[in-house]
Amino acid sequence: MKRSEINQSIRWAEGLCKKHGITLPDFSRYAPDKQEMALPARESLVRTMLGWDITDFGSGDFSRCGAVLFTVRNGSIYDAAVGTPYCEKYIFMKNGNEQEIPMHYHIHKTEDIINRAGGILCVQVYANGADGKPDQKKPVVLFRDGVRYEASAGEVIEITNGNSITLTPFVYHRFFTKTGTGDLIIGEVSKINDDNTDNVFAYPQERFCAVEEDEAPYRLLVNEYRG
């Protein structure tokens, strides 16, 4: 992705938060200074990758495949003394189903995916097949706001404002916004999140994107703090 596209996406997400009365923490506005991020007081923030995360999942086409994410709280699966024993995120997606978070599952993480504001969230689900790919026949048992629900293979579940779906390990899922319903703010509350090791995609994808530096960064991304 071009840095200009990343900068524009962060500013768009900030505007969407303002529209819906959501205030992100102060560290969402930290200057893009790697020396500042290396200060000892910020070690936990850096290690748990709190902050902005914009990715096209290696697709080269952010408008089709990608999302803006902001991690508010997180811990470390390697060190219980770092951060919190849970994760909280915001995920920002544009109107229409042209842009998606591609099909994937987690090995360790259980997550509640919540429609916080804006449009209608669409979640497509599959069971994990014997070959490790989405099972085209097997139903998926999950919970929607604490109520047991059996989804058919490949079913697209619509989540309206304030409602949620619980996704357990090895359940394949992809997200997009229902066309015509508006830009969307998604909330995630989950076990500790490790984006370096706990995302298994149905088809080859990259979790973090390469950046083409065509302008100065507006904010650092979470995978840029140390590098």
Rosetta silent file (secondary structure, phi, psi, omega in degrees, C-alpha in Angstrom):
SEQUENCE: MKRSEINQSIRWAEGLCKKHGITLPDFSRYAPDKQEMALPARESLVRTMLGWDITDFGSGDFSRCGAVLFTVRNGSIYDAAVGTPYCEKYIFMKNGNEQEIPMHYHIHKTEDIINRAGGILCVQVYANGADGKPDQKKPVVLFRDGVRYEASAGEVIEITNGNSITLTPFVYHRFFTKTGTGDLIIGEVSKINDDNTDNVFAYPQERFCAVEEDEAPYRLLVNEYRG
SCORE:     score description
SCORE:     0.000 S_00000001
   1 L     0.000  147.616  173.683    0.000    0.000    0.000 S_00000001
   2 E   -76.028  144.863  178.266    1.085    3.573   -0.558 S_00000001
   3 H   -59.130  -35.335  179.101    1.714    5.607    2.581 S_00000001
   4 H   -61.701  -36.715  178.558   -0.677    8.226    1.235 S_00000001
   5 H   -70.243  -37.977  176.497   -3.468    5.606    1.138 S_00000001
   6 H   -64.421  -46.942  179.381   -2.659    4.530    4.701 S_00000001
   7 H   -59.498  -45.552  179.767   -2.696    8.151    5.910 S_00000001
   8 H   -61.840  -38.448 -178.591   -5.994    8.811    4.152 S_00000001
   9 H   -67.434  -39.365  177.721   -7.523    5.655    5.665 S_00000001
  10 H   -65.261  -44.428  179.324   -6.568    6.660    9.222 S_00000001
  11 H   -63.109  -37.853  176.414   -8.038   10.127    8.747 S_00000001
  12 H   -62.261  -44.635  179.553  -11.219    8.561    7.341 S_00000001
  13 H   -64.638  -38.765  176.662  -11.520    6.277   10.404 S_00000001
  14 H   -61.922  -40.583  177.686  -10.967    9.231   12.729 S_00000001
  15 H   -65.717  -37.701  178.587  -13.781   11.071   10.962 S_00000001
  16 H   -66.478  -38.775  175.483  -16.086    8.049   11.266 S_00000001
  17 H   -61.229  -45.833 -179.856  -15.371    7.891   15.008 S_00000001
  18 H   -60.810  -41.858  179.450  -16.213   11.574   15.369 S_00000001
  19 H   -58.875  -38.105 -175.100  -19.454   11.082   13.441 S_00000001
  20 L  -102.115   11.874  174.541  -20.562    8.314   15.827 S_00000001
  21 L    70.495   29.891  178.602  -19.299    9.906   19.060 S_00000001
  22 L  -104.697  127.289  179.059  -16.441    7.459   19.644 S_00000001
  23 L  -109.485  119.464  177.182  -13.222    8.835   21.145 S_00000001
  24 L   -79.832  156.966 -178.565  -10.054    6.811   20.681 S_00000001
  25 L   -65.430  164.598 -176.454   -7.317    6.913   23.378 S_00000001
  26 H   -55.008  -34.593 -175.198   -4.522    9.468   23.355 S_00000001
  27 H   -69.710   -9.627  173.445   -2.020    7.024   21.868 S_00000001
  28 H   -68.472  -16.476 -177.386   -4.068    7.020   18.640 S_00000001
  29 H  -111.844   13.886  177.057   -2.615   10.488   18.094 S_00000001
  30 L   -59.931  141.350  176.465    1.041    9.783   18.912 S_00000001
  31 L   -63.759  147.874 -179.101    3.499   11.387   16.502 S_00000001
  32 L   -77.387   68.055 -174.777    5.107    8.944   14.040 S_00000001
  33 L  -121.575  109.652 -176.094    8.428    8.984   15.867 S_00000001
  34 H   -68.555  -27.914  176.283   10.165    5.622   16.349 S_00000001
  35 H   -68.373  -38.717  176.316   12.529    7.060   18.944 S_00000001
  36 H   -64.909  -41.467 -179.635    9.545    8.177   21.023 S_00000001
  37 H   -66.810  -21.020 -179.936    7.967    4.743   20.663 S_00000001
  38 L   -83.636   -2.312  178.389   11.225    3.202   21.943 S_00000001
  39 L   -61.178  140.829 -177.805   10.910    4.970   25.300 S_00000001
  40 H   -54.143  -34.633 -177.685   10.799    2.450   28.200 S_00000001
  41 H   -64.282  -20.067 -177.195    7.399    3.752   29.345 S_00000001
  42 H  -102.857    9.657 -175.636    5.875    2.617   26.049 S_00000001
  43 H   -57.819  -44.393 -178.707    7.368   -0.887   26.041 S_00000001
  44 H   -65.068  -42.154  178.422    4.063   -2.614   26.869 S_00000001
  45 H   -58.970  -43.427 -178.603    2.200   -0.659   24.177 S_00000001
  46 H   -68.400  -45.127 -176.628    4.811   -1.636   21.600 S_00000001
  47 H   -66.428  -33.502 -178.934    4.991   -5.296   22.618 S_00000001
  48 L   -93.671    1.793  173.791    1.224   -5.760   22.575 S_00000001
  49 L    58.115   51.848  174.446    0.888   -3.820   19.289 S_00000001
  50 L   -81.828  139.170  177.126   -1.660   -1.253   20.428 S_00000001
  51 E   127.935 -155.330 -172.424   -2.600    1.330   17.825 S_00000001
  52 E   -81.221  140.046 -179.122   -3.280    1.607   14.097 S_00000001
  53 E  -144.129  102.483  178.816   -3.192   -1.385   11.781 S_00000001
  54 E  -113.282  129.154 -175.829   -4.051   -0.824    8.115 S_00000001
  55 E  -146.696  147.385  169.845   -3.651   -3.754    5.759 S_00000001
  56 L  -107.634   12.534  178.508   -4.630   -4.963    2.313 S_00000001
  57 L    54.955   29.842  178.157   -3.643   -8.518    3.304 S_00000001
  58 L    75.547    9.975 -175.859   -1.091   -8.508    0.499 S_00000001
  59 L   -76.096  -24.941 -173.509   -3.814   -8.210   -2.140 S_00000001
  60 L    76.294    5.141 -178.660   -2.478   -5.019   -3.687 S_00000001
  61 L  -142.130   83.933 -175.843   -6.073   -3.765   -3.823 S_00000001
  62 L   -61.732  -32.016 -179.205   -7.158   -2.187   -0.538 S_00000001
  63 L   -66.411  -22.205 -179.752  -10.540   -1.146   -1.955 S_00000001
  64 L  -100.522  -40.007 -174.013  -11.384   -4.827   -2.493 S_00000001
  65 E  -138.857  108.047 -179.050   -9.551   -6.608    0.313 S_00000001
  66 L   163.658  178.467  178.765   -8.490   -4.828    3.486 S_00000001
  67 E  -167.318  159.537  170.024   -9.531   -2.971    6.603 S_00000001
  68 E  -102.794  126.354  179.632   -8.561   -0.269    9.059 S_00000001
  69 E  -125.201  150.836  174.267   -8.065   -1.635   12.578 S_00000001
  70 E  -138.370  118.168 -179.436   -7.214   -0.009   15.885 S_00000001
  71 E   -91.513  122.746 -175.733   -6.175   -2.114   18.882 S_00000001
  72 E   -93.671  -40.126 -179.130   -7.170   -0.536   22.199 S_00000001
  73 E  -143.343  147.385  178.040   -6.072   -3.265   24.625 S_00000001
  74 E  -169.171  166.272  176.062   -4.068   -6.449   24.282 S_00000001
  75 E  -130.428 -163.626  179.492   -1.634   -8.748   26.051 S_00000001
  76 L  -122.026  132.091  176.806    1.088  -11.207   25.190 S_00000001
  77 L   -75.385   -9.556 -178.341    0.608  -14.945   24.775 S_00000001
  78 L  -100.693  -19.931 -174.763    4.271  -15.325   25.747 S_00000001
  79 L  -146.135  104.156 -176.636    4.374  -13.170   28.894 S_00000001
  80 L   -65.647  -15.898 -179.110    1.350  -12.859   31.196 S_00000001
  81 L   -81.187   -7.602 -176.696    2.937   -9.860   32.923 S_00000001
  82 L  -102.303  129.045  174.169    2.620   -7.732   29.775 S_00000001
  83 E    68.203 -145.227 -176.440   -0.590   -5.892   28.906 S_00000001
  84 E  -116.354  160.962  179.119   -4.011   -7.389   29.619 S_00000001
  85 E   -84.127   22.873 -179.350   -5.339  -10.976   29.468 S_00000001
  86 E  -155.176  172.326 -179.199   -7.771   -9.937   26.717 S_00000001
  87 E  -129.224  147.161  170.880   -7.964   -7.830   23.556 S_00000001
  88 E  -135.909  134.487 -179.733  -10.237   -5.038   22.356 S_00000001
  89 E  -136.808  159.404  161.328  -10.251   -3.604   18.840 S_00000001
  90 E  -112.507  141.238  175.628  -12.147   -1.348   16.497 S_00000001
  91 E  -125.958  128.889 -176.128  -12.425   -2.373   12.862 S_00000001
  92 E  -113.716  125.994 -179.633  -13.504    0.183   10.261 S_00000001
  93 E  -133.304  143.679 -177.042  -14.926   -0.910    6.900 S_00000001
  94 L   -81.779  158.645 -178.232  -16.356    1.085    4.032 S_00000001
  95 L   -58.397  140.620  177.635  -19.871    0.772    2.669 S_00000001
  96 L    98.769  156.575 -176.888  -20.493   -2.041    0.232 S_00000001
  97 L   -96.116   18.464  175.694  -19.250   -5.610   -0.028 S_00000001
  98 L   -71.148  -33.753  179.673  -16.423   -4.760   -2.424 S_00000001
  99 L  -100.350  134.719 -178.107  -13.991   -4.566    0.530 S_00000001
 100 E  -140.875  157.678  161.569  -13.627   -7.586    2.781 S_00000001
 101 E   -93.034  117.759 -168.189  -11.524   -9.139    5.509 S_00000001
 102 E   -67.879  163.856 -175.725  -10.710  -12.441    3.768 S_00000001
 103 E   -59.589  127.124 -178.831  -11.676  -15.905    4.931 S_00000001
 104 E  -160.324  169.516  170.518   -9.578  -17.069    7.898 S_00000001
 105 E  -139.441  170.306  177.575   -9.705  -18.732   11.301 S_00000001
 106 L  -116.439  145.224  179.580   -7.796  -18.507   14.566 S_00000001
 107 L   -82.463  -37.779 -173.867   -6.086  -21.369   16.368 S_00000001
 108 L  -113.136  -30.143 -167.119   -6.259  -19.889   19.875 S_00000001
 109 L   -87.294  129.050  163.958   -8.502  -16.845   19.874 S_00000001
 110 L   -99.624  136.517 -175.329  -12.209  -16.745   20.670 S_00000001
 111 E  -138.086  140.434  166.442  -13.713  -13.402   19.691 S_00000001
 112 E   -94.596  124.874  178.074  -16.960  -11.506   19.994 S_00000001
 113 E  -107.804  118.835 -168.499  -17.508   -9.438   16.848 S_00000001
 114 E  -119.523  133.723  172.881  -19.891   -6.560   17.584 S_00000001
 115 E   -81.079  104.007 -175.993  -21.623   -4.110   15.270 S_00000001
 116 E   -82.434  -39.727 -175.592  -20.839   -0.864   17.103 S_00000001
 117 E  -171.503  155.644  174.493  -22.227    1.722   14.666 S_00000001
 118 E    97.031 -129.693 -173.032  -23.048    2.493   11.051 S_00000001
 119 L   -79.142 -163.392  178.716  -24.050   -0.119    8.510 S_00000001
 120 L  -100.549  127.743  178.953  -24.944   -3.804    8.707 S_00000001
 121 E   -84.172  131.935  174.946  -22.085   -6.254    9.264 S_00000001
 122 E  -110.311  128.504  179.286  -22.082   -9.429    7.170 S_00000001
 123 E  -124.043  115.793  175.795  -20.175  -12.467    8.484 S_00000001
 124 E   -96.165  134.643 -174.235  -19.804  -15.535    6.288 S_00000001
 125 E  -128.608  148.565  172.778  -18.891  -18.731    8.167 S_00000001
 126 E  -141.356  151.596  166.853  -17.664  -22.237    7.400 S_00000001
 127 E   -74.820  161.549  176.978  -16.527  -25.171    9.490 S_00000001
 128 E   -85.680  120.999 -177.252  -12.922  -26.277    9.085 S_00000001
 129 L   -79.628  171.954 -179.047  -12.783  -29.259    6.745 S_00000001
 130 L   -62.521  -25.712  178.931  -10.597  -32.347    7.003 S_00000001
 131 L   -90.980    5.024 -179.501   -8.276  -30.826    4.395 S_00000001
 132 L    83.181    0.388  178.526   -7.947  -27.594    6.382 S_00000001
 133 L  -102.600  165.969  178.175  -10.097  -25.690    3.899 S_00000001
 134 E   -57.156  129.399 -179.998  -13.662  -24.393    4.388 S_00000001
 135 E   -78.979  121.352 -173.915  -16.065  -27.333    4.589 S_00000001
 136 L   -81.245   -2.072 -176.771  -18.749  -26.838    1.930 S_00000001
 137 L  -125.607  -36.626 -171.384  -21.323  -29.047    3.652 S_00000001
 138 L   -71.133  132.326  176.201  -20.853  -29.124    7.425 S_00000001
 139 L   -71.722  164.265 -178.773  -22.971  -26.688    9.499 S_00000001
 140 E  -119.119  124.000  176.448  -21.373  -24.345   12.025 S_00000001
 141 E   -96.048  124.483  179.904  -22.620  -24.102   15.620 S_00000001
 142 E  -147.100 -176.376 -179.575  -21.989  -20.696   17.169 S_00000001
 143 E  -124.125  138.530  175.453  -23.585  -18.128   19.462 S_00000001
 144 E  -116.750  105.544 -176.145  -25.256  -14.841   18.609 S_00000001
 145 L    51.660   46.480  175.469  -25.429  -12.658   21.719 S_00000001
 146 L    83.005   -2.965 -179.075  -25.462  -15.762   23.899 S_00000001
 147 E  -103.099  126.603 -179.091  -28.119  -17.597   21.860 S_00000001
 148 E   -62.317  137.310 -178.477  -27.104  -20.867   20.185 S_00000001
 149 E  -143.210  134.293  177.181  -27.327  -20.714   16.407 S_00000001
 150 E  -107.758  113.752 -179.277  -26.619  -23.326   13.731 S_00000001
 151 E   -97.211  143.025  174.213  -25.452  -21.788   10.476 S_00000001
 152 L   -74.601  160.792 -179.357  -25.349  -23.653    7.194 S_00000001
 153 L   -59.546  124.988  178.854  -22.026  -23.951    5.378 S_00000001
 154 L    79.691    6.804 -179.770  -21.173  -20.612    3.802 S_00000001
 155 L   -63.737  140.437  174.794  -24.129  -18.805    5.348 S_00000001
 156 E  -100.196  114.333 -177.123  -23.855  -15.015    5.488 S_00000001
 157 E   -98.248  128.201  179.580  -25.101  -13.798    8.861 S_00000001
 158 E   -94.118  129.278 -178.887  -26.215  -10.174    9.132 S_00000001
 159 E  -115.939  115.906 -179.345  -25.353   -8.363   12.370 S_00000001
 160 L   -89.693  170.831 -175.328  -27.231   -5.130   13.045 S_00000001
 161 L   -50.977  131.491  176.684  -26.175   -2.271   15.339 S_00000001
 162 L    87.360  -12.137 -177.417  -25.515   -3.340   18.923 S_00000001
 163 L  -101.925  168.532 -171.320  -25.596   -7.064   18.163 S_00000001
 164 E  -149.260  171.617  174.222  -22.763   -9.564   17.946 S_00000001
 165 E  -138.490  141.170  178.368  -21.529  -13.001   17.002 S_00000001
 166 E  -102.022  124.618 -179.126  -19.076  -15.215   18.890 S_00000001
 167 E  -113.779  121.319 -177.603  -16.446  -16.959   16.779 S_00000001
 168 L   -95.943  166.096 -179.895  -14.504  -19.822   18.333 S_00000001
 169 L   -53.490  144.860  176.054  -11.166  -21.287   17.185 S_00000001
 170 L    73.140    5.641  172.069  -11.087  -23.068   13.799 S_00000001
 171 L   -88.844  116.591  176.496  -14.335  -21.462   12.551 S_00000001
 172 E   -68.041  140.508  179.202  -13.627  -19.912    9.170 S_00000001
 173 E  -154.686  149.779  170.002  -15.046  -16.406    8.754 S_00000001
 174 E  -137.252  152.751 -176.201  -14.901  -13.351    6.526 S_00000001
 175 E  -119.547  145.698  166.650  -16.382   -9.874    7.084 S_00000001
 176 E  -159.221  168.032 -179.277  -17.895   -7.240    4.802 S_00000001
 177 E   -96.833  136.981  178.006  -20.478   -4.455    4.995 S_00000001
 178 L   -65.161  129.153 -176.501  -23.951   -4.934    3.501 S_00000001
 179 L   -55.912  133.222  174.754  -24.221   -2.773    0.401 S_00000001
 180 L    85.252    2.804 -176.515  -26.134    0.462    0.863 S_00000001
 181 L  -101.998   -6.044  176.366  -26.198    0.408    4.664 S_00000001
 182 L   107.018  162.874  174.852  -23.323    2.818    5.327 S_00000001
 183 L   -60.560  153.616 -166.122  -19.752    2.766    6.585 S_00000001
 184 E  -129.132  137.655  169.705  -19.272    0.441    9.544 S_00000001
 185 E  -112.739  118.220  179.783  -17.530    0.421   12.910 S_00000001
 186 E  -105.015  142.312  171.703  -17.005   -3.086   14.260 S_00000001
 187 E  -106.954  144.911  173.017  -15.899   -3.906   17.792 S_00000001
 188 E  -126.294  127.335  171.471  -13.859   -6.945   18.729 S_00000001
 189 E  -123.798  124.262 -169.812  -13.551   -8.278   22.287 S_00000001
 190 E  -152.733  178.497  165.610  -11.463  -11.420   22.481 S_00000001
 191 L   -65.814  172.964  179.505   -8.754  -13.453   24.093 S_00000001
 192 L   -50.555  135.989 -177.389   -5.235  -12.129   23.606 S_00000001
 193 L  -101.948  128.223  174.620   -4.640  -11.360   19.951 S_00000001
 194 L  -126.781   96.179 -176.310   -1.411  -12.383   18.206 S_00000001
 195 L   -73.443  -10.738  179.044   -1.532  -11.268   14.592 S_00000001
 196 L   -81.943  -23.798 -172.767    1.921  -12.682   13.905 S_00000001
 197 L  -131.144  -15.124 -166.433    0.981  -16.317   14.567 S_00000001
 198 L  -112.965   25.214  173.663   -2.772  -16.824   15.019 S_00000001
 199 L  -117.721  119.812  177.116   -4.310  -16.069   11.614 S_00000001
 200 E  -115.875  114.656 -176.263   -4.794  -18.973    9.226 S_00000001
 201 E   -91.667  147.691  179.355   -6.133  -17.895    5.831 S_00000001
 202 L   -65.341  -31.950  179.344   -8.134  -20.123    3.512 S_00000001
 203 L  -135.171  156.919 -173.352   -5.969  -18.945    0.632 S_00000001
 204 L   -52.921  123.896  178.051   -2.494  -17.328    0.646 S_00000001
 205 L  -143.718  159.228  172.265   -2.631  -13.875    2.251 S_00000001
 206 L  -110.228  131.237 -178.382   -0.230  -11.604    4.106 S_00000001
 207 L   -68.942  -41.447  179.881   -1.414  -10.246    7.463 S_00000001
 208 L  -112.333  145.873 -173.976    0.658   -7.045    7.240 S_00000001
 209 L   -97.633  154.782  169.818    1.201   -5.081    4.056 S_00000001
 210 L   -76.308  147.364 -176.063    4.338   -3.672    2.473 S_00000001
 211 L  -115.617  129.307  172.803    4.403    0.143    2.424 S_00000001
 212 E   -96.507  116.770 -172.055    5.436    2.342   -0.486 S_00000001
 213 L   -82.885   85.825  178.455    6.690    5.601    1.006 S_00000001
 214 L   -99.488   -5.588  172.305    5.184    8.264   -1.254 S_00000001
 215 L  -159.889  170.719 -178.589    4.661   10.760    1.606 S_00000001
 216 L   -68.987  146.020  179.197    5.510   11.180    5.291 S_00000001
 217 L   -68.418  140.130  173.728    3.577    8.963    7.740 S_00000001
 218 L   -81.630  -43.742  173.199    0.652   10.503    9.612 S_00000001
 219 L  -139.583  153.717  171.593    0.783    7.752   12.274 S_00000001
 220 L   -78.169  147.493  171.808    2.973    4.685   12.712 S_00000001
 221 E   -88.006  158.081 -173.531    1.375    1.291   12.216 S_00000001
 222 H   -61.325  -30.047  179.192    1.680   -1.312   14.975 S_00000001
 223 H   -84.797    4.515  179.534    4.087   -3.437   12.926 S_00000001
 224 H  -107.751   -3.909 -174.602    6.356   -0.416   12.370 S_00000001
 225 L   -59.587  -40.001 -173.800    7.146    0.466   15.995 S_00000001
 226 L   -97.996  -21.293 -170.670   10.352   -1.583   16.144 S_00000001
 227 L   -96.577    0.000    0.000   11.438   -1.694   12.526 S_00000001
